[in-house]
Amino acid sequence: MPPGGVHGIIVENFFDAPFTKGQVDPAVVSAMSLIVQRLQQLVALPIGINVLRNDARSSLAIATCVNAQFIRVNVLTGVMATDQGLIEGCAYDLLRYRRELGSEVHILADVLVKHARPLGSPNLTTAVQETIDRGLADGIILSGWSTGSPPSLEDLELAKAAARDIPVFIGSGANWENVRKLMQSADGVIVASSLKRKGDIQQPIDPIRVRHFVEALEAGTTIQQSTPTYQPIPAK
């Protein structure tokens, strides 16, 4: 059993705020590469990369070079108004860069990402379908409005129906009290805030909270007679 029972780890430069909406400094890329290599010496778990705010190209470069399994991209398609300004989707450049690198890293893409508003008012179902069919995402992530806030069960159900056989992940707000309910319409969950000491995102990870969360998740999936985990999808 992996430490705490989690199925994978995502490394991101969360405390680099304020974020740039473009390419991060090369020192960030170097530092994250070293961190992931160190983690790979400690745990045998799938590792993902998210270079905030939306430097998907650097995420892909790091993941490819260190043999990480996946990246998270906050804005793969569409245009989002954020505190960094307008961020445009990067699917065209990213997918061609992946092919250029000969990379098999999977792309998990946020739909209507947190801490942002879309230009216009796209339908969630349409946004999910376009992220998959036109952005060629390997998985979909759905969050609440902000860090620590969950998506609604209704939105998860809509996203799951629109995604068809593509996995849908909860991107924020899951805790041991709500994860069973949320997982009724999701294939996996990305969690940080509720695993920190006292639930404070500024604090270190609390191993006891991790164990409680995983136990709640496993209890819920047992009831559903399934165990959602991240399953690699062939790169498009």
PyMOL commands that set and color helices and strands:
alter all, ss='L'
color gray80, all
select helices_A, chain A and resi 3-5+14-16+26-42+56-66+91-101+124-133+153-163+179-185+193-195+197-199+207-223
alter helices_A, ss='H'
color red, helices_A
select strands_A, chain A and resi 9-12+47-50+70-73+79-82+85-88+106-110+116-118+139-142+168-170+188-189
alter strands_A, ss='S'
color yellow, strands_A
deselect
rebuild
show_as cartoon
